[in-house]
């Protein structure tokens, strides 16, 4: 199953691969510099309260970003690991 | 002398490396083409005397954040003989691109892989020689925190400078179009020379995060941590501050007063109550700034500051601020001055200015002294604590109103996408160095301004000579009477207006000013205050004192930190207006209700 979803809708613990990054130029550059580029693996570590920022892990880097910025990042979810 | 600039992403330990290489000899200064101060210092690399410049951290040489622009403008305007790119060895997957961007500038470049110790612990193996050959640049691994590999890095820099010709005129514009090609180059270099284990092991950092960033426990833990730091700063800072004050008082009593006794009253007054008191005012801030930055540097270096931003973002975003502003606001309740200096951790200028506009509204410990005295004089013991609590609430409201009123004008342009660096133990040496550099900065920048202000207020309250100090016959007295049409409707009479003029120097001086103005001290002064104003007038006066202009030291700090006379004027005028409106509403509202 290859589920495509915006990063802002992932649940903590979900992981997958970045399928696309939609962002205006300036934000796009910042995202690229922090490691958000197509094909990179990514996991949602946790969410802050009250629809606050997301804590995302990209390889060896941990990043916090707001829902608005995360909405433009499409993630192809990895198949759930059988328990 | 050769000039070498240090380039790197935030959280790579670039400044740690800079401090490690240069010790305490660094100074900050202005450079052509850029509007911010940059730290630089001289170091010896082989036979070359090198002027090492620490450039702001940047993610992308072609980016558009304030810091990224500063780096480009610096490189365009100031001739540089070589560049040192500092990369975090455990994050080469995303940082290597910056090395290639810098290489494309065509200047001699040395690549330093910092935090090599951390990378080794993560099981990351780097083939340095292969990476150097692939990049076409010399590479050295080191740990700036521990100092390992430092000598080798300096040797590499020396041989780089040996070989360097007078290369200049970097093809900066040409380099702009190259981002795309760079990406594939990174992929192939990584694939060939860097081995990263597929999933990093569950580190101690992760386990700590599970508690500290817990959805429900995270905020309470953060508040407790801040409270503990706040208490610690003042537990350590206040006795030191008292000590400095006692020292100044002792020197005055035992040496200066007898020494200056033969001088005429006026000259003696201006020397003792103007010049000497001004020096005392400046000196009293020194212990507080040292202790404050000692803790702030520890919080910053440990990685908690970015986590605070994560935790409080959903609340602070509504005010146009972020979690870092929250930390500074909270610290402002102790003393506004170091809190204003601390906003330097915020890289985005509009948000930094907005924080600096709100911090002076925090009820600092100096104002608390004044309110404790007045509340005790006017209110019953059972009521007084509630009055103080009400003033704290007023302070928070003033911050919220100010942030909401100005968040449109100081709208942050930066997207909230920040790195959460792994937890690191701060090193004592770097934390202490930070405290020392901040004090140097404060003394150099604020002294003259505070000094002139203290002397000016002394003159206002003592001229023309012969008039009773701070009495109705002095310039201050005239100003007090002239302001009556404005302050009268707030229940603030001439004498209280003169006290406010003193409070401009430092808020805690208000009580001392009462003693001079009323010619009474201690209980007698408290009794006279209770007789001369009712609780409505007293509360109105306290609200005005809480909100009106920041103290002289805070204004000096606002000016040097914002580098803008216009902003400083706004930071004085807005609280004045807000104070008037709040006191007017309270006083007239209470009177209208027949109280």
Interface residues (C-beta under 8 A of the other chain):
Chain A: X26 X27 X29 X30 X31 X32 X33 X34 X35 X37 X45 X46 X47 X48 X49 X50 X51 X52 X53 X55 X58 X59 X60 X61 X62 X63 X64 X65 X66 X69
Chain B: X9 X59 X60 X62 X63 X64 X65 X90 X91 X93 X94 X97 X98 X122 X124 X183 X196 X200 X209 X213 X215 X216 X218 X219 X306 X309 X310 X311 X313 X314 X315 X317 X415 X416 X417 X418 X419 X420 X421 X422
